[in-house]
Amino acid sequence: MTQNAPAAPAQAERSLWARLKHPLSLIGPGLITGVADDDPSGIATYSQAGAQFGLNMLWTMPLAFPLMSAIQCMCAQLGRVTGRGLAANMRAAFPRPLVLAMVALLLIANTLNIAADEAAMGATAGMVTGVDRHIMTVGFVILTLLLQIFVPYHRYVYFLKWLTFSLLAYALVLFTVHVPWGQVVLRTLVPQFTPNAQAATMVVGVFGTTISPYLFFWQASEEVEDMNKDGGSPLLRADAITAATELRRIRWDTWSGMFYSNITAFCIILATAVTLHVAGITDIETAAQAASALRPLAGPFAYLLFALGIIGVGLIGVPVLAGSGGYAMAEVMGWRWGLERKVAEARGFYTVIAVSVLLAVAIQYSPINPMKALFWSAVINGVVAVPLMAMLIILVSSKSVMGAHKSSRVLIVLGWITTLLMGGAAVGMFISG
């Protein structure tokens, strides 16, 4: 996407005043990215962790928090400093066949993930309303596609920001159940479980769900979208005055967004641990099944909160999954892209989004089980995440790419730790599988 001329001081002042008048404008891509991480597929994984292992999987969230935050912060910095998304930067620095292979695998994984998310949203809405789940699924698909394709980014992003409040449902669930807080603290710090193949698979699933490739592409490109929506902001490489403020905003936005996401995942594991696990219900496959199982144990209010949370985050997760694939493919192919553009201006970009979502619907009417599709999505993401993170770290460490705004040593170290852990997790996933 071509950059516009740097904003004049008066324009920048008007933009700041507009942000103060509209508090949601102060929230950046970090919060939306964090909430999208807790999509229905993620809720299913966290519910499985709580149901199977009780309080003994809570430790994964404090460990994952700094790791996921570091990776996402580097993605945001890359987009804001260079004015290009992750795929565009990768295309400029690495062999094109390698980048195309990464993007192709991303698209496959995203489509399978969307299928599982759509199925969970339809099933959950069907339980709450009594309407056939297939009808509800199609309704959600139409709604998300219409909003993403026909509503300009500067308006659509407000819709996504309001939906981020849906995650509060999972914190509210804890007020409807008994929580032994002393045991929660103890088991978070000192978990008790047998380190067998089942536990290893669950740890891999939790980390694979929490640190997902589609989030890398989404946040980097959203920073570029935000740069362009107010008439164009200067690249940080060419604007030393703005750089300090913008990089500080990115750090705050990303770390707070990832904290919101992480604490929500913690609440989901905890809620299912103190209800489903205690009741001996350990076999949970979908988010909708977790919500249904909660009803007789925690009451109708907890069930309704859990169900509404699934639908709310699904309405964020599906567009982010589809949008990240659209960004990645358009950038690597050199197409015009952007949710602010009209369909006629970015046909390839919107075609990728539409095809991903519609193929996901077709999967639900095929012999393919959506939960099996989710498993293969996790496998592909586990394979793709490791080289993607390595390439990201190389990019944000390069002076030729980032100029004077290379990522900090702390972020780089956390990034390499994350890459090594995810690499080990991917190997463990294949061994345990």
Secondary structure, DSSP 8 states (H G I E B T S, - for coil): --------HHHHHHHHHHHHHSGGGG--HHHHHHHHHT-HHHHHHHHHHHHHHGGGGTTHHHHHHHHHHHHHHHHHHHHHHHSS-HHHHHHHHS-HHHHHHHHHHHHHHHHHHHHHHHHHHHHHHHHHH-S-HHHHHHHHHHHHHHHHHHS-HHHHHHHHHHHGGGGHHHHHHGGGS---HHHHHHHHHS-----SHHHHHHHHHHHHHHS-HHHHHHHHHHHHHHHHHTT----GGG-HHHHHHHHHHHHHHHHHHHHHHHHHHHHHHHHHIIIIITTT-----SHHHHHHHHHHHH-HHHHHHHHHHHHHHHHHHHHHHHHHHHHHHHHHHT----TTS-GGG-HHHHHHHHHHHHHHHHHHTSSS-HHHHHHHHHHHHHHHHHHHHHHHHHHHT-HHHHTT----HHHHHHHHHHHHHHHHHHHHHHHH-
